[in-house]
Amino acid sequence: MFEALSEKLTAVFSRLTARGRLTESEVDEGLREVRLALLEADVNFKVARDFVQRVRERAVGSQVMESISPGQQIVKIVHEEMTAILGGESPKLANAARPPTVLMLVGLQGSGKTTTAAKLALHLRRGGQRVLLVAGDLRRPAAVEQIETLGRQLDVPVYSEGIDSSAVQVCRQGVQKARDIGAAWVILDTGGRLHIDEDMMGELEEVKKATSPSELLLVVDAMTGQDAVVSAQSFHERIGLTGLIMTKLDGDARGGAALSITQVTGLPIKFIGTGERAEALETFHPDRLASRILGMGDILTLVERAQESMDQQRAKELERKIRKATFDLEDFLEQLHQVRRMGPMSQVLGMIPGFSSIARRLSPEELEGEHLKKLEAIVYSMTPKERRNPDILNGSRRRRIARGSGTTPQDVNQLLSQFRQMQKLMKQFSSGKPPRGLMGMFR
């Protein structure tokens, strides 16, 4: 996600940070490129304009322009302002005073609403909550069958009735069923259409009145761009939303909807969908997404995914090595197959500072296939001593490793260069700096 935008912003900031001093005209030139990159990424015109204006107001101040590294200070400002337009803080789900908490999902057909309902149920259950899914989408053929199938696959109970029932009745009875079985959450999957119409909105209003949801979340497809923003405005004006879930971010290389929607509607994004797997639903963290967009990685989400995909002992060992800055190439080799379970490698590499450039250069097919085999071959061609201490790899050793792995010395150098950047990040963790220490490179 955000591939094109990340690449352009990285190029702009590389030029700015390479200069020891910056003039006001050079800052303006860089910010014009930033504004153009945002517009090309389908960011709302007003949002892009206001964003660049706020960055400029802060960037041309004497404290920045006269600092030792003005370019790096500007990148820091961009990160902070981008976090702000994405919502600032990570929003939490509201809990009802007495269980069950009703969470009502709405959206147009094709947005991934039913699949998202199942993913959200799995997310809540992993947090120790008992969840009931309610098949309230009676408009789309096979929607009830789809959510029942997903419920069986994820071992989440589903409440449904016959096709002659009304959506209001099914949702009302579903809430009562959740109360009877002691569920903490009940997720209502409601009906959508290919376009917004009066009948659909009227039905949603009735369901809302009958069930009094604590959360009323709109599921929007990121790939529809600014149409997603327009839909969110229409739903919010009519039925009163509490937040958004943005799906298919993995398929949208521009990402303009995600950068615009909160600013335009005033609604927080609470979750993002990043793939087809049942686990591919993430709690939305504005600062983390801003870091990904700017090529800084997202080590916190990476560790969280590791904890979910690895057994507890492995997760603790990985965390210990990260915090003590002792993660070496042997660990890299050992964890490679574990990492593959954490999601597409393009996403995983994008979360590691210094590795996002690799993710942008290679196609998903290359990431999942030949490139990983090349990485494995390079590390396997090293001796155990070399894996534990890559600093001893002089020119002759690198040439030997390249011959043994069927690669080139340049390939070996590239792997080692990226690995050193990762080790630098590990040292920030070991020094006790907070996670925002990712920004330490800008000081």
TORKOL-4160 file (C-alpha; in steps of 0.2 Angstrom, whole numbers, padded with zeros to 4 digits, m for minus):
443
<pt num="1" X="0000" Y="0000" Z="0000"/>
<pt num="2" X="0005" Y="0018" Z="m0003"/>
<pt num="3" X="0019" Y="0011" Z="m0014"/>
<pt num="4" X="0019" Y="0026" Z="m0027"/>
<pt num="5" X="0017" Y="0039" Z="m0013"/>
<pt num="6" X="0031" Y="0032" Z="m0002"/>
<pt num="7" X="0043" Y="0031" Z="m0017"/>
<pt num="8" X="0040" Y="0049" Z="m0022"/>
<pt num="9" X="0041" Y="0056" Z="m0004"/>
<pt num="10" X="0057" Y="0046" Z="m0001"/>
<pt num="11" X="0065" Y="0054" Z="m0016"/>
<pt num="12" X="0060" Y="0071" Z="m0011"/>
<pt num="13" X="0067" Y="0069" Z="0007"/>
<pt num="14" X="0083" Y="0061" Z="0001"/>
<pt num="15" X="0087" Y="0077" Z="m0008"/>
<pt num="16" X="0083" Y="0088" Z="0006"/>
<pt num="17" X="0092" Y="0078" Z="0019"/>
<pt num="18" X="0108" Y="0077" Z="0008"/>
<pt num="19" X="0110" Y="0096" Z="0010"/>
<pt num="20" X="0118" Y="0104" Z="0025"/>
<pt num="21" X="0109" Y="0120" Z="0023"/>
<pt num="22" X="0092" Y="0124" Z="0015"/>
<pt num="23" X="0085" Y="0140" Z="0008"/>
<pt num="24" X="0067" Y="0145" Z="0009"/>
<pt num="25" X="0065" Y="0142" Z="m0010"/>
<pt num="26" X="0072" Y="0125" Z="m0008"/>
<pt num="27" X="0060" Y="0120" Z="0005"/>
<pt num="28" X="0046" Y="0127" Z="m0006"/>
<pt num="29" X="0052" Y="0117" Z="m0021"/>
<pt num="30" X="0052" Y="0101" Z="m0010"/>
<pt num="31" X="0035" Y="0105" Z="m0003"/>
<pt num="32" X="0028" Y="0108" Z="m0021"/>
<pt num="33" X="0034" Y="0090" Z="m0025"/>
<pt num="34" X="0026" Y="0083" Z="m0009"/>
<pt num="35" X="0009" Y="0092" Z="m0014"/>
<pt num="36" X="0010" Y="0085" Z="m0031"/>
<pt num="37" X="0014" Y="0067" Z="m0025"/>
<pt num="38" X="m0001" Y="0068" Z="m0013"/>
<pt num="39" X="m0013" Y="0074" Z="m0027"/>
<pt num="40" X="m0007" Y="0060" Z="m0038"/>
<pt num="41" X="m0010" Y="0048" Z="m0024"/>
<pt num="42" X="m0028" Y="0053" Z="m0025"/>
<pt num="43" X="m0028" Y="0063" Z="m0009"/>
<pt num="44" X="m0042" Y="0076" Z="m0007"/>
<pt num="45" X="m0036" Y="0093" Z="m0014"/>
<pt num="46" X="m0041" Y="0103" Z="0001"/>
<pt num="47" X="m0032" Y="0090" Z="0013"/>
<pt num="48" X="m0016" Y="0091" Z="0002"/>
<pt num="49" X="m0016" Y="0110" Z="0002"/>
<pt num="50" X="m0019" Y="0112" Z="0020"/>
<pt num="51" X="m0006" Y="0098" Z="0025"/>
<pt num="52" X="0008" Y="0107" Z="0014"/>
<pt num="53" X="0003" Y="0124" Z="0021"/>
<pt num="54" X="0005" Y="0118" Z="0039"/>
<pt num="55" X="0021" Y="0109" Z="0036"/>
<pt num="56" X="0028" Y="0125" Z="0027"/>
<pt num="57" X="0023" Y="0136" Z="0042"/>
<pt num="58" X="0033" Y="0125" Z="0054"/>
<pt num="59" X="0047" Y="0121" Z="0042"/>
<pt num="60" X="0053" Y="0139" Z="0037"/>
<pt num="61" X="0055" Y="0144" Z="0055"/>
<pt num="62" X="0072" Y="0149" Z="0061"/>
<pt num="63" X="0073" Y="0134" Z="0073"/>
<pt num="64" X="0072" Y="0122" Z="0058"/>
<pt num="65" X="0081" Y="0132" Z="0045"/>
<pt num="66" X="0096" Y="0136" Z="0056"/>
<pt num="67" X="0098" Y="0119" Z="0064"/>
<pt num="68" X="0112" Y="0107" Z="0060"/>
<pt num="69" X="0101" Y="0095" Z="0049"/>
<pt num="70" X="0086" Y="0106" Z="0043"/>
<pt num="71" X="0081" Y="0092" Z="0030"/>
<pt num="72" X="0079" Y="0079" Z="0044"/>
<pt num="73" X="0069" Y="0091" Z="0054"/>
<pt num="74" X="0057" Y="0094" Z="0040"/>
<pt num="75" X="0054" Y="0075" Z="0038"/>
<pt num="76" X="0051" Y="0075" Z="0056"/>
<pt num="77" X="0038" Y="0088" Z="0054"/>
<pt num="78" X="0030" Y="0079" Z="0039"/>
<pt num="79" X="0028" Y="0063" Z="0050"/>
<pt num="80" X="0020" Y="0073" Z="0064"/>
<pt num="81" X="0008" Y="0082" Z="0052"/>
<pt num="82" X="0004" Y="0066" Z="0042"/>
<pt num="83" X="0000" Y="0057" Z="0059"/>
<pt num="84" X="m0012" Y="0072" Z="0063"/>
<pt num="85" X="m0022" Y="0070" Z="0046"/>
<pt num="86" X="m0023" Y="0052" Z="0049"/>
<pt num="87" X="m0032" Y="0055" Z="0066"/>
<pt num="88" X="m0018" Y="0058" Z="0078"/>
<pt num="89" X="m0021" Y="0045" Z="0091"/>
<pt num="90" X="m0027" Y="0026" Z="0089"/>
<pt num="91" X="m0045" Y="0025" Z="0092"/>
<pt num="92" X="m0053" Y="0012" Z="0103"/>
<pt num="93" X="m0069" Y="0003" Z="0102"/>
<pt num="94" X="m0083" Y="0009" Z="0114"/>
<pt num="95" X="m0089" Y="m0004" Z="0126"/>
<pt num="96" X="m0107" Y="m0004" Z="0132"/>
<pt num="97" X="m0111" Y="m0001" Z="0151"/>
<pt num="98" X="m0119" Y="m0019" Z="0151"/>
<pt num="99" X="m0114" Y="m0033" Z="0139"/>
<pt num="100" X="m0116" Y="m0037" Z="0125"/>
<pt num="101" X="m0109" Y="m0022" Z="0116"/>
<pt num="102" X="m0117" Y="m0021" Z="0099"/>
<pt num="103" X="m0106" Y="m0017" Z="0084"/>
<pt num="104" X="m0116" Y="m0013" Z="0068"/>
<pt num="105" X="m0107" Y="m0014" Z="0052"/>
<pt num="106" X="m0114" Y="m0005" Z="0037"/>
<pt num="107" X="m0107" Y="m0002" Z="0019"/>
<pt num="108" X="m0110" Y="m0004" Z="0000"/>
<pt num="109" X="m0109" Y="m0021" Z="m0008"/>
<pt num="110" X="m0091" Y="m0026" Z="m0013"/>
<pt num="111" X="m0083" Y="m0017" Z="0001"/>
<pt num="112" X="m0079" Y="m0033" Z="0010"/>
<pt num="113" X="m0092" Y="m0030" Z="0024"/>
<pt num="114" X="m0096" Y="m0048" Z="0028"/>
<pt num="115" X="m0078" Y="m0054" Z="0027"/>
<pt num="116" X="m0073" Y="m0040" Z="0038"/>
<pt num="117" X="m0087" Y="m0045" Z="0051"/>
<pt num="118" X="m0078" Y="m0062" Z="0052"/>
<pt num="119" X="m0061" Y="m0054" Z="0054"/>
<pt num="120" X="m0067" Y="m0043" Z="0067"/>
<pt num="121" X="m0075" Y="m0057" Z="0077"/>
<pt num="122" X="m0058" Y="m0066" Z="0076"/>
<pt num="123" X="m0049" Y="m0051" Z="0082"/>
<pt num="124" X="m0060" Y="m0049" Z="0097"/>
<pt num="125" X="m0060" Y="m0067" Z="0101"/>
<pt num="126" X="m0041" Y="m0067" Z="0101"/>
<pt num="127" X="m0042" Y="m0053" Z="0114"/>
<pt num="128" X="m0052" Y="m0065" Z="0126"/>
<pt num="129" X="m0069" Y="m0059" Z="0121"/>
<pt num="130" X="m0084" Y="m0070" Z="0117"/>
<pt num="131" X="m0092" Y="m0065" Z="0101"/>
<pt num="132" X="m0108" Y="m0068" Z="0091"/>
<pt num="133" X="m0110" Y="m0064" Z="0073"/>
<pt num="134" X="m0127" Y="m0060" Z="0066"/>
<pt num="135" X="m0132" Y="m0063" Z="0048"/>
<pt num="136" X="m0142" Y="m0047" Z="0045"/>
<pt num="137" X="m0138" Y="m0045" Z="0027"/>
<pt num="138" X="m0154" Y="m0052" Z="0018"/>
<pt num="139" X="m0152" Y="m0041" Z="0003"/>
<pt num="140" X="m0137" Y="m0050" Z="m0006"/>
<pt num="141" X="m0139" Y="m0068" Z="m0011"/>
<pt num="142" X="m0129" Y="m0081" Z="m0002"/>
<pt num="143" X="m0123" Y="m0068" Z="0011"/>
<pt num="144" X="m0131" Y="m0078" Z="0025"/>
<pt num="145" X="m0122" Y="m0094" Z="0019"/>
<pt num="146" X="m0106" Y="m0084" Z="0017"/>
<pt num="147" X="m0105" Y="m0078" Z="0035"/>
<pt num="148" X="m0111" Y="m0095" Z="0042"/>
<pt num="149" X="m0096" Y="m0103" Z="0032"/>
<pt num="150" X="m0084" Y="m0090" Z="0039"/>
<pt num="151" X="m0091" Y="m0093" Z="0057"/>
<pt num="152" X="m0088" Y="m0112" Z="0055"/>
<pt num="153" X="m0070" Y="m0109" Z="0048"/>
<pt num="154" X="m0066" Y="m0097" Z="0063"/>
<pt num="155" X="m0076" Y="m0107" Z="0076"/>
<pt num="156" X="m0086" Y="m0091" Z="0079"/>
<pt num="157" X="m0105" Y="m0094" Z="0083"/>
<pt num="158" X="m0117" Y="m0086" Z="0070"/>
<pt num="159" X="m0136" Y="m0081" Z="0073"/>
<pt num="160" X="m0147" Y="m0082" Z="0057"/>
<pt num="161" X="m0165" Y="m0085" Z="0052"/>
<pt num="162" X="m0174" Y="m0089" Z="0037"/>
<pt num="163" X="m0175" Y="m0079" Z="0021"/>
<pt num="164" X="m0193" Y="m0073" Z="0026"/>
<pt num="165" X="m0187" Y="m0064" Z="0041"/>
<pt num="166" X="m0183" Y="m0045" Z="0041"/>
<pt num="167" X="m0166" Y="m0038" Z="0044"/>
<pt num="168" X="m0173" Y="m0029" Z="0059"/>
<pt num="169" X="m0180" Y="m0044" Z="0067"/>
<pt num="170" X="m0164" Y="m0055" Z="0064"/>
<pt num="171" X="m0153" Y="m0041" Z="0072"/>
<pt num="172" X="m0165" Y="m0038" Z="0087"/>
<pt num="173" X="m0166" Y="m0057" Z="0090"/>
<pt num="174" X="m0147" Y="m0059" Z="0087"/>
<pt num="175" X="m0144" Y="m0046" Z="0101"/>
<pt num="176" X="m0155" Y="m0056" Z="0113"/>
<pt num="177" X="m0146" Y="m0072" Z="0108"/>
<pt num="178" X="m0129" Y="m0064" Z="0112"/>
<pt num="179" X="m0137" Y="m0059" Z="0129"/>
<pt num="180" X="m0143" Y="m0077" Z="0132"/>
<pt num="181" X="m0126" Y="m0085" Z="0129"/>
<pt num="182" X="m0116" Y="m0072" Z="0138"/>
<pt num="183" X="m0107" Y="m0065" Z="0123"/>
<pt num="184" X="m0097" Y="m0049" Z="0126"/>
<pt num="185" X="m0099" Y="m0043" Z="0108"/>
<pt num="186" X="m0112" Y="m0045" Z="0095"/>
<pt num="187" X="m0107" Y="m0040" Z="0077"/>
<pt num="188" X="m0122" Y="m0036" Z="0065"/>
<pt num="189" X="m0118" Y="m0039" Z="0047"/>
<pt num="190" X="m0131" Y="m0028" Z="0038"/>
<pt num="191" X="m0137" Y="m0027" Z="0020"/>
<pt num="192" X="m0129" Y="m0016" Z="0007"/>
<pt num="193" X="m0131" Y="m0012" Z="m0011"/>
<pt num="194" X="m0121" Y="m0006" Z="m0026"/>
<pt num="195" X="m0126" Y="0012" Z="m0023"/>
<pt num="196" X="m0134" Y="0022" Z="m0009"/>
<pt num="197" X="m0153" Y="0022" Z="m0009"/>
<pt num="198" X="m0168" Y="0026" Z="0001"/>
<pt num="199" X="m0173" Y="0009" Z="0005"/>
<pt num="200" X="m0156" Y="0003" Z="0011"/>
<pt num="201" X="m0154" Y="0019" Z="0022"/>
<pt num="202" X="m0171" Y="0017" Z="0029"/>
<pt num="203" X="m0168" Y="m0001" Z="0034"/>
<pt num="204" X="m0151" Y="0003" Z="0043"/>
<pt num="205" X="m0160" Y="0017" Z="0053"/>
<pt num="206" X="m0173" Y="0004" Z="0059"/>
<pt num="207" X="m0159" Y="m0008" Z="0064"/>
<pt num="208" X="m0150" Y="0005" Z="0073"/>
<pt num="209" X="m0166" Y="0010" Z="0082"/>
<pt num="210" X="m0170" Y="m0008" Z="0087"/>
<pt num="211" X="m0152" Y="m0013" Z="0093"/>
<pt num="212" X="m0144" Y="0003" Z="0100"/>
<pt num="213" X="m0127" Y="m0001" Z="0094"/>
<pt num="214" X="m0112" Y="0006" Z="0104"/>
<pt num="215" X="m0102" Y="0006" Z="0088"/>
<pt num="216" X="m0108" Y="0009" Z="0070"/>
<pt num="217" X="m0094" Y="0007" Z="0058"/>
<pt num="218" X="m0094" Y="0009" Z="0040"/>
<pt num="219" X="m0083" Y="m0003" Z="0029"/>
<pt num="220" X="m0076" Y="0006" Z="0015"/>
<pt num="221" X="m0065" Y="0000" Z="0000"/>
<pt num="222" X="m0049" Y="0009" Z="m0001"/>
<pt num="223" X="m0048" Y="0005" Z="m0020"/>
<pt num="224" X="m0063" Y="0016" Z="m0024"/>
<pt num="225" X="m0052" Y="0032" Z="m0019"/>
<pt num="226" X="m0062" Y="0048" Z="m0016"/>
<pt num="227" X="m0078" Y="0038" Z="m0019"/>
<pt num="228" X="m0075" Y="0030" Z="m0002"/>
<pt num="229" X="m0074" Y="0048" Z="0006"/>
<pt num="230" X="m0091" Y="0053" Z="m0003"/>
<pt num="231" X="m0099" Y="0037" Z="0003"/>
<pt num="232" X="m0093" Y="0040" Z="0021"/>
<pt num="233" X="m0100" Y="0057" Z="0021"/>
<pt num="234" X="m0117" Y="0051" Z="0015"/>
<pt num="235" X="m0118" Y="0037" Z="0027"/>
<pt num="236" X="m0113" Y="0048" Z="0042"/>
<pt num="237" X="m0125" Y="0062" Z="0038"/>
<pt num="238" X="m0140" Y="0049" Z="0037"/>
<pt num="239" X="m0137" Y="0037" Z="0051"/>
<pt num="240" X="m0123" Y="0044" Z="0062"/>
<pt num="241" X="m0107" Y="0033" Z="0061"/>
<pt num="242" X="m0094" Y="0031" Z="0075"/>
<pt num="243" X="m0080" Y="0026" Z="0064"/>
<pt num="244" X="m0073" Y="0017" Z="0049"/>
<pt num="245" X="m0065" Y="0001" Z="0044"/>
<pt num="246" X="m0054" Y="0003" Z="0028"/>
<pt num="247" X="m0052" Y="m0013" Z="0018"/>
<pt num="248" X="m0041" Y="m0018" Z="0003"/>
<pt num="249" X="m0027" Y="m0006" Z="0008"/>
<pt num="250" X="m0015" Y="m0020" Z="0002"/>
<pt num="251" X="m0022" Y="m0018" Z="m0016"/>
<pt num="252" X="m0022" Y="0001" Z="m0017"/>
<pt num="253" X="m0004" Y="0008" Z="m0021"/>
<pt num="254" X="m0010" Y="0026" Z="m0020"/>
<pt num="255" X="m0019" Y="0026" Z="m0003"/>
<pt num="256" X="m0027" Y="0043" Z="m0005"/>
<pt num="257" X="m0044" Y="0038" Z="0003"/>
<pt num="258" X="m0035" Y="0034" Z="0019"/>
<pt num="259" X="m0026" Y="0050" Z="0020"/>
<pt num="260" X="m0041" Y="0060" Z="0016"/>
<pt num="261" X="m0056" Y="0052" Z="0024"/>
<pt num="262" X="m0054" Y="0057" Z="0043"/>
<pt num="263" X="m0050" Y="0075" Z="0038"/>
<pt num="264" X="m0065" Y="0076" Z="0027"/>
<pt num="265" X="m0078" Y="0067" Z="0038"/>
<pt num="266" X="m0071" Y="0069" Z="0055"/>
<pt num="267" X="m0073" Y="0050" Z="0058"/>
<pt num="268" X="m0058" Y="0040" Z="0065"/>
<pt num="269" X="m0052" Y="0024" Z="0055"/>
<pt num="270" X="m0053" Y="0011" Z="0068"/>
<pt num="271" X="m0047" Y="m0004" Z="0058"/>
<pt num="272" X="m0038" Y="m0008" Z="0042"/>
<pt num="273" X="m0039" Y="m0023" Z="0031"/>
<pt num="274" X="m0022" Y="m0028" Z="0023"/>
<pt num="275" X="m0026" Y="m0045" Z="0015"/>
<pt num="276" X="m0037" Y="m0059" Z="0012"/>
<pt num="277" X="m0032" Y="m0070" Z="0027"/>
<pt num="278" X="m0043" Y="m0070" Z="0042"/>
<pt num="279" X="m0029" Y="m0062" Z="0052"/>
<pt num="280" X="m0027" Y="m0048" Z="0040"/>
<pt num="281" X="m0036" Y="m0035" Z="0050"/>
<pt num="282" X="m0026" Y="m0022" Z="0060"/>
<pt num="283" X="m0030" Y="m0010" Z="0074"/>
<pt num="284" X="m0027" Y="0007" Z="0065"/>
<pt num="285" X="m0012" Y="0017" Z="0072"/>
<pt num="286" X="m0010" Y="0034" Z="0063"/>
<pt num="287" X="0008" Y="0036" Z="0068"/>
<pt num="288" X="0013" Y="0019" Z="0063"/>
<pt num="289" X="0005" Y="0021" Z="0046"/>
<pt num="290" X="0013" Y="0038" Z="0043"/>
<pt num="291" X="0030" Y="0029" Z="0047"/>
<pt num="292" X="0026" Y="0016" Z="0034"/>
<pt num="293" X="0022" Y="0029" Z="0021"/>
<pt num="294" X="0038" Y="0039" Z="0024"/>
<pt num="295" X="0048" Y="0023" Z="0023"/>
<pt num="296" X="0053" Y="0022" Z="0042"/>
<pt num="297" X="0045" Y="0005" Z="0045"/>
<pt num="298" X="0034" Y="m0001" Z="0058"/>
<pt num="299" X="0043" Y="m0012" Z="0071"/>
<pt num="300" X="0029" Y="m0012" Z="0084"/>
<pt num="301" X="0016" Y="m0020" Z="0072"/>
<pt num="302" X="0030" Y="m0032" Z="0066"/>
<pt num="303" X="0033" Y="m0038" Z="0084"/>
<pt num="304" X="0014" Y="m0039" Z="0087"/>
<pt num="305" X="0012" Y="m0050" Z="0071"/>
<pt num="306" X="0027" Y="m0060" Z="0077"/>
<pt num="307" X="0019" Y="m0063" Z="0093"/>
<pt num="308" X="0003" Y="m0069" Z="0085"/>
<pt num="309" X="0011" Y="m0081" Z="0072"/>
<pt num="310" X="0025" Y="m0088" Z="0083"/>
<pt num="311" X="0023" Y="m0098" Z="0099"/>
<pt num="312" X="0025" Y="m0088" Z="0115"/>
<pt num="313" X="0043" Y="m0095" Z="0118"/>
<pt num="314" X="0049" Y="m0090" Z="0101"/>
<pt num="315" X="0041" Y="m0073" Z="0102"/>
<pt num="316" X="0049" Y="m0069" Z="0119"/>
<pt num="317" X="0066" Y="m0074" Z="0112"/>
<pt num="318" X="0064" Y="m0063" Z="0097"/>
<pt num="319" X="0059" Y="m0048" Z="0108"/>
<pt num="320" X="0073" Y="m0051" Z="0119"/>
<pt num="321" X="0086" Y="m0051" Z="0105"/>
<pt num="322" X="0078" Y="m0035" Z="0098"/>
<pt num="323" X="0079" Y="m0026" Z="0114"/>
<pt num="324" X="0097" Y="m0032" Z="0118"/>
<pt num="325" X="0102" Y="m0028" Z="0100"/>
<pt num="326" X="0109" Y="m0046" Z="0097"/>
<pt num="327" X="0099" Y="m0051" Z="0082"/>
<pt num="328" X="0111" Y="m0058" Z="0070"/>
<pt num="329" X="0111" Y="m0067" Z="0053"/>
<pt num="330" X="0109" Y="m0084" Z="0061"/>
<pt num="331" X="0093" Y="m0077" Z="0069"/>
<pt num="332" X="0088" Y="m0070" Z="0052"/>
<pt num="333" X="0090" Y="m0087" Z="0044"/>
<pt num="334" X="0080" Y="m0096" Z="0058"/>
<pt num="335" X="0066" Y="m0084" Z="0058"/>
<pt num="336" X="0064" Y="m0082" Z="0039"/>
<pt num="337" X="0051" Y="m0096" Z="0038"/>
<pt num="338" X="0042" Y="m0090" Z="0053"/>
<pt num="339" X="0041" Y="m0072" Z="0046"/>
<pt num="340" X="0033" Y="m0079" Z="0030"/>
<pt num="341" X="0018" Y="m0084" Z="0041"/>
<pt num="342" X="0016" Y="m0066" Z="0047"/>
<pt num="343" X="0009" Y="m0061" Z="0030"/>
<pt num="344" X="0015" Y="m0056" Z="0013"/>
<pt num="345" X="0034" Y="m0052" Z="0013"/>
<pt num="346" X="0031" Y="m0035" Z="0004"/>
<pt num="347" X="0021" Y="m0030" Z="0020"/>
<pt num="348" X="0033" Y="m0037" Z="0032"/>
<pt num="349" X="0049" Y="m0030" Z="0024"/>
<pt num="350" X="0040" Y="m0013" Z="0023"/>
<pt num="351" X="0039" Y="m0013" Z="0042"/>
<pt num="352" X="0057" Y="m0015" Z="0044"/>
<pt num="353" X="0067" Y="0002" Z="0043"/>
<pt num="354" X="0079" Y="0001" Z="0029"/>
<pt num="355" X="0070" Y="m0014" Z="0020"/>
<pt num="356" X="0055" Y="m0004" Z="0013"/>
<pt num="357" X="0066" Y="0000" Z="m0002"/>
<pt num="358" X="0068" Y="m0018" Z="m0006"/>
<pt num="359" X="0049" Y="m0021" Z="m0005"/>
<pt num="360" X="0046" Y="m0007" Z="m0017"/>
<pt num="361" X="0059" Y="m0013" Z="m0030"/>
<pt num="362" X="0052" Y="m0031" Z="m0031"/>
<pt num="363" X="0036" Y="m0038" Z="m0036"/>
<pt num="364" X="0026" Y="m0048" Z="m0024"/>
<pt num="365" X="0030" Y="m0063" Z="m0034"/>
<pt num="366" X="0049" Y="m0060" Z="m0033"/>
<pt num="367" X="0047" Y="m0057" Z="m0014"/>
<pt num="368" X="0038" Y="m0073" Z="m0011"/>
<pt num="369" X="0049" Y="m0083" Z="m0023"/>
<pt num="370" X="0066" Y="m0080" Z="m0030"/>
<pt num="371" X="0072" Y="m0065" Z="m0019"/>
<pt num="372" X="0069" Y="m0075" Z="m0003"/>
<pt num="373" X="0078" Y="m0090" Z="m0010"/>
<pt num="374" X="0093" Y="m0078" Z="m0014"/>
<pt num="375" X="0093" Y="m0072" Z="0004"/>
<pt num="376" X="0093" Y="m0089" Z="0011"/>
<pt num="377" X="0107" Y="m0095" Z="m0001"/>
<pt num="378" X="0118" Y="m0080" Z="0004"/>
<pt num="379" X="0116" Y="m0083" Z="0023"/>
<pt num="380" X="0118" Y="m0102" Z="0020"/>
<pt num="381" X="0134" Y="m0099" Z="0011"/>
<pt num="382" X="0142" Y="m0091" Z="0027"/>
<pt num="383" X="0150" Y="m0100" Z="0041"/>
<pt num="384" X="0142" Y="m0100" Z="0058"/>
<pt num="385" X="0155" Y="m0088" Z="0064"/>
<pt num="386" X="0151" Y="m0076" Z="0050"/>
<pt num="387" X="0132" Y="m0077" Z="0053"/>
<pt num="388" X="0135" Y="m0072" Z="0071"/>
<pt num="389" X="0148" Y="m0058" Z="0067"/>
<pt num="390" X="0145" Y="m0051" Z="0050"/>
<pt num="391" X="0158" Y="m0038" Z="0054"/>
<pt num="392" X="0172" Y="m0050" Z="0049"/>
<pt num="393" X="0165" Y="m0051" Z="0031"/>
<pt num="394" X="0180" Y="m0043" Z="0021"/>
<pt num="395" X="0181" Y="m0043" Z="0002"/>
<pt num="396" X="0187" Y="m0060" Z="0000"/>
<pt num="397" X="0174" Y="m0068" Z="0011"/>
<pt num="398" X="0160" Y="m0059" Z="0002"/>
<pt num="399" X="0167" Y="m0065" Z="m0015"/>
<pt num="400" X="0167" Y="m0083" Z="m0008"/>
<pt num="401" X="0149" Y="m0081" Z="m0001"/>
<pt num="402" X="0144" Y="m0074" Z="m0018"/>
<pt num="403" X="0151" Y="m0089" Z="m0027"/>
<pt num="404" X="0144" Y="m0102" Z="m0015"/>
<pt num="405" X="0127" Y="m0094" Z="m0016"/>
<pt num="406" X="0126" Y="m0091" Z="m0035"/>
<pt num="407" X="0124" Y="m0072" Z="m0032"/>
<pt num="408" X="0135" Y="m0057" Z="m0034"/>
<pt num="409" X="0146" Y="m0048" Z="m0022"/>
<pt num="410" X="0134" Y="m0033" Z="m0024"/>
<pt num="411" X="0119" Y="m0044" Z="m0018"/>
<pt num="412" X="0129" Y="m0049" Z="m0003"/>
<pt num="413" X="0134" Y="m0031" Z="0000"/>
<pt num="414" X="0116" Y="m0026" Z="m0001"/>
<pt num="415" X="0110" Y="m0038" Z="0011"/>
<pt num="416" X="0123" Y="m0033" Z="0024"/>
<pt num="417" X="0119" Y="m0015" Z="0021"/>
<pt num="418" X="0101" Y="m0017" Z="0025"/>
<pt num="419" X="0105" Y="m0029" Z="0040"/>
<pt num="420" X="0116" Y="m0015" Z="0048"/>
<pt num="421" X="0102" Y="m0003" Z="0046"/>
<pt num="422" X="0091" Y="m0015" Z="0056"/>
<pt num="423" X="0104" Y="m0017" Z="0069"/>
<pt num="424" X="0105" Y="0002" Z="0071"/>
<pt num="425" X="0087" Y="0001" Z="0075"/>
<pt num="426" X="0089" Y="m0013" Z="0088"/>
<pt num="427" X="0102" Y="m0002" Z="0097"/>
<pt num="428" X="0089" Y="0012" Z="0099"/>
<pt num="429" X="0077" Y="m0001" Z="0107"/>
<pt num="430" X="0092" Y="m0007" Z="0118"/>
<pt num="431" X="0096" Y="0010" Z="0124"/>
<pt num="432" X="0078" Y="0012" Z="0132"/>
<pt num="433" X="0072" Y="0025" Z="0119"/>
<pt num="434" X="0053" Y="0024" Z="0116"/>
<pt num="435" X="0046" Y="0017" Z="0100"/>
<pt num="436" X="0045" Y="0034" Z="0093"/>
<pt num="437" X="0064" Y="0033" Z="0093"/>
<pt num="438" X="0062" Y="0028" Z="0075"/>
<pt num="439" X="0062" Y="0047" Z="0073"/>
<pt num="440" X="0079" Y="0047" Z="0082"/>
<pt num="441" X="0087" Y="0047" Z="0065"/>
<pt num="442" X="0081" Y="0065" Z="0062"/>
<pt num="443" X="0089" Y="0072" Z="0078"/>
